[in-house]
Amino acid sequence: MSACIETKTLPSGAKIPVLGLGVKLSEPGAETYNAVLSALKLGYRHIDTAQYYANEADVGRAIKDSGIPREEVFVTSKLFIYRTL
């Protein structure tokens, strides 16, 4: 699948897939882990997550367990800033 996905070239020269798996709606734990692991086995190489989703550890574990070299996988994450008044 990864050979069919369009990429964009970053300033570093790396090519990031424009299509990725988003895990916003995945429950932390087994649901996120299994979704990411399955997507990686199908050829996905771009995972979109966020600190707010509370499933970043599951994403990391699935990437590690997939056996795919980490440098072949892009992880897009978002940090949320909370301001106390």
C-alpha positions in Angstrom: 0.0 0.0 0.0 2.7 2.5 0.8 4.0 2.5 -2.8 0.5 3.8 -3.9 0.3 6.7 -1.5 1.4 10.2 -2.6 4.2 11.8 -0.6 5.5 15.3 -0.1 9.1 16.1 0.3 10.1 17.9 3.5 13.0 20.4 3.7 15.1 17.6 5.2 14.6 15.6 2.0 12.4 13.0 3.8 9.2 12.0 2.0 6.1 12.0 4.2 3.0 10.2 3.1 0.0 12.6 2.7 -2.3 9.8 3.9 -2.0 8.6 7.5 -4.0 6.8 10.1 -5.7 9.1 12.6 -6.3 7.7 16.1 -8.4 10.4 17.5 -11.5 8.2 17.9 -9.5 5.1 19.0 -9.9 4.2 22.7 -6.6 4.1 24.6 -5.3 0.6 25.0 -5.9 -2.4 22.8 -8.1 -0.6 20.3 -5.4 2.0 19.4 -2.6 -0.6 19.5 -4.4 -3.0 17.2 -5.5 -0.3 14.8 -1.9 1.1 14.5 -0.3 -2.4 14.2 -2.8 -3.4 11.5 -2.3 -0.2 9.6 1.4 -0.6 9.7 1.1 -4.2 8.4 -1.1 -2.9 5.6 1.6 -0.4 4.5 0.7 2.8 6.4 3.8 4.8 7.4 2.2 7.9 8.8 0.3 7.9 12.1 -1.5 11.0 13.5 -2.1 11.2 17.2 -2.2 13.8 20.0 -1.3 14.2 23.7 -5.0 14.9 24.3 -6.1 11.5 23.0 -4.1 9.7 25.8 -3.1 6.9 23.4 0.4 8.0 22.3 2.0 5.1 24.4 -0.2 2.6 22.5 0.9 4.1 19.2 4.6 3.8 20.2 4.2 0.3 21.4 2.5 -0.8 18.1 5.3 0.8 16.1 7.9 -1.0 18.2 6.1 -4.3 18.0 5.5 -4.0 14.2 9.2 -4.6 13.5 9.2 -1.7 11.0 12.3 0.5 11.5 11.3 3.6 13.4 12.9 5.8 10.8 10.4 4.6 8.2 7.4 5.7 10.2 6.1 9.3 10.6 4.3 10.2 13.8 2.3 13.5 13.7 1.3 14.7 17.2 -0.3 17.8 18.6 0.5 19.4 22.0 -2.3 21.2 23.7 -1.4 24.3 25.9 -3.6 24.8 28.9 -3.6 28.2 30.4 -4.7 28.9 34.0 -6.1 32.3 34.7 
